[in-house]
């Protein structure tokens, strides 16, 4: 009986579900799922497969009495602290906000937290074998290629005809509740920033990592060109087409990290070859070159954005004379003011409830009374406050965790983040190219999240959890495990 269950858990059913799970990752807001789960934002079809995958993955752990990976421990404590803070929060005087129900808000928010944790758990448990990892990398290539092709098709029709054909609108509205944008592109997601988030936390980290290590999930290549390197170039193009400023800056962080690692390796090789004085000069020159190239790239991107994105048109025309609030003024000129006031409000919540926060899902009830005076000059904020029943959104997962789970919850989350990053960084020295690729991918994902965490504040988008779990699982792989075949 046990052997039968193990065969089911590791057989074609599990492989087929996993393939469908990864191939559906590009979809974030499918209308049919929106109506099914009553969510007006994140409605990823991959999440519907989580219970079945978790059941199948649990069977070997129960039968073989395996231990869960230590990497999940800080996240378990983070979830526990969040649940405790949410329970305690009902003893506070939660401000009323229109027709919203705090209990329902917290239930929905806790559910999304469990969805995010489940994505991580499923990913880390699946990638305990080399064969599983290779299989996933192939699937990531396939789903990522579809994202790039669809987004580039959108860009072609917009830049060629200044509108989208009806058949494209029909397909897009079948796959997403979001609309097609003017001059910015969304792939299969709700909005351009979500596509940038998807690229920076899943596709570009793997393609960048594989480009660095030379690994390819497919056997065919042309000289130095692999499938991953071609997709990496396509992914960077698509990222730029989103015109996501946070997304582009996040990618530059990963590029800087890669350059620094390579400089360190070059310096290490030079040790003992030249006198120390020459080594210092060469090291200084290499770092100076990197800084110059990154600055030139950033400047070039800014110049292009100024021509393509109306939000950046006045970047070099900012006047500070007579301004008592220069930070918010700059933010308003760059169409970032609303985000700044939400972040400021979230930090005010944290200052008022520093230990355990106000409970998961409750920040929106406290924000209206803690907004900076500058907020009421903004049309977006006034529309939400006076013409909508929607709870205000902090717009940053980092600040949301501080506001809703306090310093205790944030500490456990940050410990998980740092542990995940340093584990991946240690894996960069792996001689096994598969593990090394997964380690680079983990580093790129977690570094990009530093800025991407200031763009979105939902736990339900799977990309951080999926990529971090894949990297953590891969670095625990025992050598010599086999290949998965459907």
Buried (B, 14 or more C-beta within 10 A) or exposed (E): EEEEBBEEBBEEEBBEBBBBBBBBBBBBBBBEBBEEBEBEBBBBBBBBBBEEBEEBBEBBEEBEEEEEBEBBBBBBBBBEBBBBBBEBBEEBEBBEBEEEEBEEBBEBBBBBBBBBBBBBBBBBBBBBBBBBBBBBBBBBBBBBBBBBEBBBBBBEBBEEEEEBEEEBEEBBEEBBBBEBBEBBBBBBBBBBBBBBBBBBBBBBBBBBBBBBBBBBBEEEBEEEEBBBBBBBBBBBEBBBBBBBBBBBBBBBBBBBBBBEBEBEEEBEEBEEEEEEEEBEEBBEEBBEEBEEEBEEBEEEBBEBBBEBBEBBBEBEEEEEEEEEEEEBBBBBBBBBBBBBBBBBBBBBBBEEBBEBBBBBBBBBBBBBEBBBEBBEEBEBBEEBBEEEEBBBBBBBBBBBBBBBBBBBBBBBBBBBBEBBBEBBBEBBEBEBEBBBBBBBBBBBBBBBBBBBBBBBBBBBBBBBBBBBBBBBBBBBBEEEEEEBEE
